[in-house]
Amino acid sequence: MFTATLISRPDGLETALVEALRNAWGGSEAVWLSRGEAAEFRLPEMPDNRWDVWEDLQRQAVDLVIQPSENRKKKMLLADMDSTMIQQECIDELAAEAGVGEHVAAITARAMNGELDFEAALTERVGLLKGLPESVIAKVLAERITLMPGGATLLATMRTAGGHAALVSGGFTAFTQAIASRLGFDENHANILFSEDGVLTGEVARPILGKQAKVEALERITARLGISESDVIAVGDGANDLGMLGRAGTGVALHAKPSVQAQCEVRVNHGDLTALLFLQGYARSEFVEA
């Protein structure tokens, strides 16, 4: 048995569209998780024209996800930070303060799209931050970093249900610690920027936390908690997230790069982070506001 979930921005999902698709696929009665925003229905089998319909719905600003109905509610959230739990790339914001913003942002975009080796690209970008006052990190956090909509509600709802939340980033601990504290993550893991006498040295601690390290975090944390990888919902947007997205029970490509989406079964382009709750079968009436 499968469950089809349709998600849009508030008031963007029409009843007629949900019913037309349910009838075409022979689904069970539709259940509205949030009227005008999210609905689901069950299917006996995976439709052959799934991706054709997905593409058509994308043009209507509606996300479609079809997944096995069993074990949808997860016990753990594993999340990327940059452009996932926050709306920016931290290294790009630091680079802007250092006067090399456009150059670093271009490298970041290529790395996140899988065009460059992540570790080499990170090393190059961090090198361009050499000489930047360490105090700029606090300035960037206060003035440039904004949370991705829905993140606080996602964390509060899953943790209230007994879930564990881990933030695993290819960014830096100076940012993950602040964001994890703000949103209520149980733990956070990221790279360490080196500084000396209050100034960034342009170096990062080894080993660099990249794609494989995120997979290892998934393995390590689930083993420690005594749960299965199938009990995890993971979310990310870049090429360095593909390993953990592929291994988790539900791997969500959120507003992801095209090359990343192409390798993921679950794609959210129009909903915010509360879409991860709809995908697990939570109704908006069950959401816990932080």
The 8 nearest C-alpha neighbors of each residue, nearest first, counted from 0:
[[1, 43, 68, 42, 67, 44, 41, 2],
 [2, 0, 67, 68, 42, 66, 41, 43],
 [1, 3, 41, 68, 65, 66, 40, 42],
 [2, 4, 65, 39, 40, 64, 41, 1],
 [5, 3, 39, 64, 63, 38, 65, 2],
 [4, 6, 63, 38, 37, 62, 39, 61],
 [7, 5, 37, 62, 36, 61, 270, 4],
 [8, 6, 61, 36, 11, 270, 269, 12],
 [7, 9, 11, 270, 36, 269, 10, 6],
 [10, 8, 36, 11, 35, 7, 12, 34],
 [11, 9, 35, 36, 12, 8, 34, 7],
 [10, 12, 8, 7, 9, 35, 36, 13],
 [13, 11, 35, 36, 10, 7, 14, 37],
 [14, 12, 15, 16, 35, 11, 17, 10],
 [13, 15, 17, 16, 18, 12, 35, 19],
 [16, 14, 18, 13, 17, 19, 20, 12],
 [15, 17, 19, 13, 14, 18, 20, 12],
 [18, 16, 14, 20, 15, 19, 21, 13],
 [17, 19, 21, 15, 20, 16, 22, 14],
 [20, 18, 16, 22, 21, 17, 15, 23],
 [19, 21, 23, 17, 22, 18, 24, 16],
 [20, 22, 26, 18, 24, 19, 23, 25],
 [21, 23, 25, 19, 20, 24, 18, 26],
 [24, 22, 20, 21, 25, 19, 26, 18],
 [23, 25, 21, 22, 26, 20, 46, 42],
 [26, 24, 22, 23, 21, 27, 42, 43],
 [27, 25, 42, 21, 41, 24, 40, 22],
 [26, 28, 41, 40, 29, 42, 25, 21],
 [29, 27, 40, 30, 26, 41, 21, 39],
 [28, 30, 40, 39, 27, 31, 38, 21],
 [29, 31, 39, 38, 40, 32, 28, 37],
 [32, 30, 38, 33, 34, 37, 29, 39],
 [31, 33, 282, 38, 37, 283, 30, 34],
 [34, 32, 37, 36, 31, 283, 282, 35],
 [33, 35, 36, 31, 37, 32, 10, 38],
 [34, 36, 10, 12, 11, 13, 9, 33],
 [37, 35, 9, 7, 12, 33, 34, 10],
 [38, 36, 6, 33, 32, 5, 31, 35],
 [39, 37, 31, 32, 5, 30, 4, 29],
 [38, 40, 4, 30, 3, 29, 5, 31],
 [41, 39, 29, 3, 27, 2, 26, 28],
 [40, 42, 2, 27, 26, 1, 3, 43],
 [41, 43, 26, 1, 44, 2, 0, 27],
 [42, 44, 0, 1, 41, 45, 26, 25],
 [45, 43, 42, 0, 46, 1, 41, 47],
 [44, 46, 47, 1, 42, 43, 49, 65],
 [47, 45, 49, 48, 44, 24, 42, 50],
 [46, 48, 49, 45, 50, 51, 44, 52],
 [49, 47, 51, 46, 50, 52, 53, 45],
 [48, 50, 46, 52, 47, 51, 53, 45],
 [51, 49, 53, 52, 48, 54, 47, 55],
 [52, 50, 54, 48, 53, 49, 55, 56],
 [51, 53, 55, 50, 49, 54, 56, 48],
 [54, 52, 50, 56, 51, 55, 63, 49],
 [53, 55, 57, 51, 52, 56, 50, 58],
 [54, 56, 52, 58, 57, 53, 51, 59],
 [57, 55, 59, 61, 53, 58, 54, 52],
 [58, 56, 60, 54, 59, 61, 55, 53],
 [57, 59, 56, 55, 60, 54, 61, 53],
 [58, 60, 56, 57, 61, 55, 11, 62],
 [61, 59, 57, 58, 269, 56, 7, 62],
 [60, 62, 7, 56, 57, 59, 6, 269],
 [63, 61, 6, 5, 267, 7, 57, 269],
 [64, 62, 5, 4, 53, 61, 6, 65],
 [63, 65, 4, 3, 265, 66, 5, 62],
 [66, 64, 3, 2, 4, 1, 63, 67],
 [65, 67, 1, 2, 68, 64, 3, 265],
 [68, 66, 1, 69, 0, 2, 65, 71],
 [69, 67, 1, 2, 0, 71, 66, 70],
 [68, 70, 67, 71, 0, 1, 72, 66],
 [71, 69, 72, 68, 73, 230, 67, 229],
 [70, 72, 279, 69, 73, 68, 280, 278],
 [73, 71, 279, 70, 280, 74, 230, 281],
 [72, 74, 230, 231, 75, 71, 232, 70],
 [75, 73, 162, 230, 231, 163, 72, 161],
 [74, 76, 163, 231, 162, 73, 164, 232],
 [75, 77, 164, 232, 233, 231, 165, 78],
 [78, 76, 233, 165, 166, 164, 232, 75],
 [79, 77, 166, 234, 233, 167, 76, 235],
 [78, 80, 235, 168, 167, 83, 166, 234],
 [81, 79, 84, 83, 168, 85, 78, 82],
 [80, 82, 88, 83, 85, 87, 84, 79],
 [83, 81, 86, 87, 85, 88, 84, 80],
 [84, 82, 80, 81, 85, 235, 79, 236],
 [83, 85, 80, 147, 146, 150, 82, 81],
 [86, 84, 146, 147, 82, 83, 81, 87],
 [85, 87, 82, 147, 145, 146, 83, 81],
 [86, 88, 82, 85, 81, 89, 144, 145],
 [89, 87, 81, 91, 90, 82, 92, 86],
 [90, 88, 92, 91, 87, 93, 81, 170],
 [89, 91, 93, 92, 88, 94, 170, 124],
 [92, 90, 94, 104, 88, 89, 93, 100],
 [91, 93, 95, 89, 94, 90, 88, 96],
 [94, 92, 90, 96, 95, 91, 89, 97],
 [93, 95, 100, 97, 91, 99, 96, 92],
 [100, 96, 94, 92, 98, 97, 93, 99],
 [95, 97, 93, 94, 98, 92, 100, 135],
 [98, 96, 94, 95, 99, 131, 93, 128],
 [97, 99, 95, 96, 100, 94, 101, 93],
 [100, 98, 94, 102, 95, 97, 101, 103],
 [95, 101, 99, 94, 103, 102, 98, 91],
 [100, 102, 104, 103, 99, 105, 95, 91],
 [101, 103, 105, 104, 100, 99, 106, 94],
 [102, 104, 106, 100, 105, 101, 124, 91],
 [105, 103, 107, 101, 91, 106, 102, 100],
 [106, 104, 108, 102, 103, 107, 101, 109],
 [105, 107, 103, 109, 104, 108, 110, 102],
 [108, 106, 104, 110, 105, 109, 111, 103],
 [107, 109, 105, 111, 106, 110, 104, 112],
 [108, 110, 112, 114, 106, 107, 111, 115],
 [109, 111, 115, 107, 113, 112, 108, 114],
 [112, 110, 237, 238, 108, 113, 109, 107],
 [111, 113, 109, 110, 238, 114, 256, 258],
 [114, 112, 238, 110, 111, 115, 109, 116],
 [113, 115, 109, 110, 112, 116, 111, 108],
 [116, 114, 110, 113, 117, 109, 120, 119],
 [115, 117, 119, 118, 120, 110, 114, 113],
 [118, 116, 120, 119, 110, 115, 121, 209],
 [117, 119, 121, 120, 116, 122, 207, 209],
 [118, 120, 122, 121, 116, 117, 123, 115],
 [119, 121, 123, 117, 118, 122, 116, 124],
 [122, 120, 118, 124, 123, 119, 125, 117],
 [121, 123, 119, 125, 120, 124, 118, 126],
 [124, 122, 120, 126, 121, 125, 119, 127],
 [123, 125, 121, 127, 126, 122, 103, 120],
 [124, 126, 201, 128, 122, 127, 123, 121],
 [127, 125, 201, 123, 124, 128, 129, 202],
 [126, 128, 124, 125, 129, 201, 123, 99],
 [129, 127, 125, 201, 126, 131, 130, 94],
 [130, 128, 201, 200, 199, 127, 126, 131],
 [129, 131, 199, 198, 200, 128, 132, 201],
 [130, 132, 199, 129, 198, 128, 133, 97],
 [133, 131, 198, 134, 135, 197, 199, 130],
 [132, 134, 198, 197, 135, 199, 136, 131],
 [135, 133, 132, 136, 137, 138, 197, 198],
 [134, 136, 138, 133, 137, 132, 139, 131],
 [137, 135, 139, 134, 138, 133, 140, 93],
 [138, 136, 140, 135, 139, 134, 141, 133],
 [139, 137, 135, 141, 136, 140, 142, 134],
 [140, 138, 143, 136, 142, 141, 137, 135],
 [141, 139, 137, 144, 138, 142, 143, 136],
 [140, 142, 138, 139, 137, 143, 144, 136],
 [141, 143, 139, 140, 138, 144, 145, 137],
 [142, 144, 139, 140, 141, 145, 92, 138],
 [145, 143, 140, 142, 87, 139, 141, 146],
 [146, 144, 85, 86, 147, 143, 87, 140],
 [147, 145, 85, 86, 84, 148, 144, 150],
 [146, 148, 85, 84, 86, 150, 149, 145],
 [149, 147, 150, 271, 146, 272, 151, 273],
 [150, 148, 272, 273, 152, 151, 271, 153],
 [149, 151, 153, 272, 152, 148, 147, 84],
 [150, 152, 154, 182, 153, 289, 149, 155],
 [153, 151, 288, 155, 149, 150, 154, 289],
 [154, 152, 150, 156, 151, 273, 155, 149],
 [155, 153, 151, 157, 152, 156, 158, 150],
 [154, 156, 152, 158, 289, 153, 287, 157],
 [157, 155, 287, 159, 153, 154, 286, 158],
 [156, 158, 160, 162, 154, 159, 155, 153],
 [157, 159, 162, 161, 160, 155, 156, 154],
 [158, 160, 156, 161, 157, 155, 162, 287],
 [159, 161, 157, 158, 162, 156, 74, 155],
 [162, 160, 158, 159, 157, 163, 74, 75],
 [161, 163, 158, 74, 75, 157, 160, 164],
 [162, 164, 75, 158, 76, 74, 185, 165],
 [165, 163, 76, 184, 185, 75, 77, 162],
 [164, 166, 186, 77, 187, 184, 185, 76],
 [167, 165, 187, 78, 79, 77, 188, 186],
 [168, 166, 188, 79, 187, 78, 189, 165],
 [169, 167, 189, 170, 79, 80, 188, 166],
 [168, 170, 209, 208, 189, 190, 171, 167],
 [171, 169, 168, 189, 190, 89, 172, 90],
 [170, 172, 190, 189, 173, 191, 174, 175],
 [171, 173, 175, 189, 174, 176, 191, 190],
 [174, 172, 171, 176, 175, 177, 136, 191],
 [173, 175, 172, 177, 176, 171, 178, 140],
 [176, 174, 172, 178, 177, 179, 173, 187],
 [175, 177, 179, 174, 178, 172, 173, 180],
 [176, 178, 180, 174, 175, 179, 181, 173],
 [177, 179, 181, 175, 180, 176, 182, 174],
 [180, 178, 184, 176, 182, 181, 177, 183],
 [181, 179, 177, 183, 178, 182, 176, 184],
 [180, 182, 178, 179, 183, 177, 184, 151],
 [181, 183, 179, 151, 180, 184, 178, 154],
 [184, 182, 180, 179, 181, 185, 154, 155],
 [185, 183, 179, 164, 186, 165, 182, 180],
 [184, 186, 164, 165, 183, 163, 187, 179],
 [187, 185, 165, 184, 166, 164, 188, 179],
 [186, 188, 166, 165, 167, 175, 179, 176],
 [187, 189, 167, 168, 166, 172, 186, 175],
 [190, 188, 168, 172, 171, 169, 170, 167],
 [189, 191, 171, 172, 170, 208, 207, 169],
 [192, 190, 204, 171, 172, 203, 193, 189],
 [191, 193, 203, 202, 204, 171, 190, 194],
 [194, 192, 203, 202, 200, 199, 191, 204],
 [195, 193, 199, 200, 198, 197, 192, 196],
 [194, 196, 198, 197, 199, 200, 193, 133],
 [195, 197, 198, 194, 199, 133, 132, 200],
 [196, 198, 133, 195, 132, 194, 199, 134],
 [197, 199, 132, 133, 194, 195, 130, 196],
 [200, 198, 194, 129, 130, 131, 201, 133],
 [201, 199, 129, 194, 202, 193, 130, 198],
 [200, 202, 129, 126, 125, 128, 199, 127],
 [203, 201, 200, 193, 126, 125, 192, 204],
 [202, 204, 192, 193, 191, 205, 190, 201],
 [205, 203, 191, 206, 192, 207, 190, 202],
 [206, 204, 207, 203, 208, 190, 191, 202],
 [205, 207, 204, 208, 190, 203, 209, 212],
 [208, 206, 205, 209, 190, 118, 204, 203],
 [209, 207, 212, 169, 190, 189, 206, 210],
 [208, 210, 212, 169, 211, 207, 239, 213],
 [209, 211, 239, 213, 212, 240, 242, 214],
 [212, 210, 214, 213, 209, 215, 242, 208],
 [211, 213, 215, 208, 209, 214, 210, 216],
 [214, 212, 216, 211, 215, 210, 243, 217],
 [215, 213, 243, 217, 211, 216, 212, 242],
 [214, 216, 212, 218, 217, 213, 219, 211],
 [217, 215, 213, 219, 214, 218, 220, 212],
 [218, 216, 214, 215, 220, 219, 221, 213],
 [217, 219, 215, 216, 221, 220, 222, 214],
 [220, 218, 216, 222, 217, 221, 215, 223],
 [219, 221, 223, 222, 217, 218, 216, 224],
 [220, 222, 224, 226, 223, 218, 219, 225],
 [223, 221, 225, 219, 220, 224, 218, 226],
 [222, 224, 220, 221, 225, 219, 226, 218],
 [225, 223, 221, 222, 226, 220, 163, 219],
 [224, 226, 222, 223, 221, 227, 220, 228],
 [227, 225, 221, 224, 222, 230, 228, 74],
 [226, 228, 229, 230, 221, 225, 231, 222],
 [227, 229, 230, 247, 231, 248, 221, 226],
 [248, 228, 230, 227, 231, 247, 249, 246],
 [231, 229, 73, 228, 227, 74, 248, 75],
 [232, 230, 75, 248, 247, 229, 73, 228],
 [231, 233, 249, 76, 250, 248, 247, 73],
 [234, 232, 77, 250, 78, 244, 76, 251],
 [233, 235, 251, 78, 250, 252, 79, 253],
 [236, 234, 79, 252, 240, 83, 253, 237],
 [235, 237, 255, 253, 252, 254, 256, 83],
 [238, 236, 111, 239, 240, 112, 235, 259],
 [237, 239, 113, 111, 240, 241, 112, 259],
 [238, 240, 210, 237, 241, 209, 111, 242],
 [241, 239, 238, 237, 242, 235, 243, 210],
 [240, 242, 244, 238, 243, 239, 245, 259],
 [243, 241, 245, 244, 240, 214, 210, 246],
 [242, 244, 214, 246, 245, 241, 240, 247],
 [245, 243, 250, 241, 242, 247, 246, 233],
 [246, 244, 242, 243, 247, 241, 250, 263],
 [245, 247, 243, 244, 242, 248, 228, 250],
 [248, 246, 249, 231, 228, 244, 250, 229],
 [229, 247, 249, 231, 230, 228, 232, 250],
 [248, 250, 232, 247, 233, 251, 231, 244],
 [251, 249, 244, 233, 247, 232, 234, 245],
 [250, 252, 234, 265, 266, 253, 233, 249],
 [251, 253, 266, 255, 236, 235, 260, 234],
 [252, 254, 267, 255, 236, 235, 251, 266],
 [255, 253, 268, 267, 236, 252, 256, 266],
 [256, 254, 236, 253, 252, 260, 259, 257],
 [255, 257, 259, 258, 112, 260, 237, 236],
 [258, 256, 260, 259, 261, 255, 112, 254],
 [257, 259, 261, 256, 260, 112, 262, 113],
 [260, 258, 256, 257, 261, 262, 238, 255],
 [261, 259, 257, 263, 262, 258, 255, 252],
 [260, 262, 258, 259, 263, 257, 264, 256],
 [263, 261, 260, 259, 264, 258, 241, 245],
 [262, 264, 260, 265, 261, 252, 259, 266],
 [263, 265, 266, 262, 250, 251, 64, 260],
 [266, 264, 251, 263, 64, 252, 250, 267],
 [267, 265, 252, 251, 253, 260, 268, 264],
 [266, 268, 253, 62, 269, 254, 270, 252],
 [267, 269, 254, 270, 253, 266, 62, 255],
 [270, 268, 7, 267, 60, 8, 62, 61],
 [269, 271, 7, 8, 274, 268, 267, 6],
 [270, 272, 273, 274, 149, 148, 269, 147],
 [273, 271, 149, 274, 150, 275, 148, 153],
 [272, 274, 149, 275, 276, 271, 153, 277],
 [275, 273, 277, 272, 276, 270, 271, 278],
 [276, 274, 278, 273, 277, 272, 279, 153],
 [275, 277, 279, 273, 274, 278, 281, 153],
 [276, 278, 274, 280, 281, 279, 275, 282],
 [279, 277, 275, 276, 280, 274, 4, 281],
 [280, 278, 72, 71, 276, 277, 281, 275],
 [279, 281, 277, 278, 282, 276, 72, 71],
 [282, 280, 277, 276, 279, 285, 283, 32],
 [283, 281, 32, 284, 285, 33, 280, 277],
 [282, 284, 286, 285, 33, 32, 281, 277],
 [283, 285, 282, 286, 33, 32, 281, 287],
 [286, 284, 283, 282, 281, 287, 156, 32],
 [287, 285, 283, 156, 284, 288, 152, 282],
 [288, 286, 156, 155, 152, 289, 285, 159],
 [287, 289, 152, 286, 155, 151, 156, 153],
 [288, 155, 151, 152, 287, 154, 182, 156]]
